[in-house]
Every structure is written in C-alpha cells, then in structure tokens.
Amino acid sequence: MYILVNKKKIEIKELTSFWDKFKGLKFNLKTIDYGLLFKNKKFITTNFHCQRIDIIITDELNRIIAIYEDVASEKYIINIKAKNTYFLPLKTAENFRINDILKIKK
C-alpha cells in the first residue's frame, strides 16, 4: 500500500508482528523513503531513532487528528483517539492538515 504526496508515491509498510512493532525504526541509520503503519497504537515513543521523522495519527475513517512534524529521538506522544499511526519520512507531513482524509492506495 502507498500514499500519494505531491504526485510521489510513498510506500507504507504495515507492521503486524510483535518484534516488527517493537523494533519500528530503532537503530535505522539510513534515511527512510517509506512509511510505517501501526494500528491501534495509543502511546508512541521514538526512543533509539537515529533520524527525525514526521508522525501522522488518524481515526477509524483515516481522518487526520494529529500531526507531529520533525520529531526527534527520545520523544513520547499519547493520543487516546488514535486508530492508525503513520511514521513518515521527514517533510511529508507539511502537505497535510488536521481533518484531511489520508488516502491510502493498495
């Protein structure tokens, strides 16, 4: 699956296993060009991330309810209403606003 941002496709990888969710982007030294999807994640931590990322949180209809741009390592975010959490490459979130619907293509 992917999202379109300014006519550019960004691949979204859904993490399902415990180990994949636990690892996320920890200790990833390469600049990412893809996004990660965490379902039903209410508590977000960026411990041991070696790069800055953008985080978008959506509700069950994929409507954006929170945007965090240029998030550094060692940050904690809690959002009780979160259904989908997207970790995206830096400068991706600047193309979206609160209440926009994030369109996911399969």
C-alpha positions, -999 to +999 in steps of 0.1 A: +000+000+000+011+036-005+000+072-002+003+099-029+021+131-018+027+157-045+025+131-072+050+110-054+043+075-041+054+067-006+052+030+003+035+022+036+046-010+054+021-023+079+038-038+109+019-068+124+043-090+144+053-081+179+090-079+170+084-057+140+063-033+161+088-033+189+117-025+165+100+000+143+127+024+132+150+018+161+187+019+152+179+026+115+208+047+102+196+051+066+173+079+057+139+064+052+119+068+019+089+047+031+063+049+059+053+026+087+017+019+098+009+010+134-027+000+141-043+009+174-012+024+189-021+050+216+013+055+231+042+064+207+078+066+216+108+075+194+135+060+216+166+050+198+155+065+165+186+077+147+168+102+125+139+127+126+105+117+112+070+130+108+041+113+126+005+114+115-023+100+137-057+092+122-090+080+134-110+049+122-120+068+090-084+077+083-091+114+091-061+131+104-065+140+141-028+149+149+003+158+130+038+159+146+065+173+123+102+169+126+100+146+157+134+139+172+146+108+191+135+103+228+100+118+224+067+104+239+033+110+225-001+098+239-033+100+219-063+081+232-084+086+200-057+071+177-066+042+154-037+044+129-003+059+134+020+066+105+057+072+108+067+090+076+098+105+060+108+140+071+089+169+053+060+146+043+035+159+069+038+195+057+015+185+028-014+176+052-037+194+076-059+184+106-092+168+094-078+159+059-085+123+049-054+103+043-059+084+011-043+050+011-040+031-022-034-006-024 
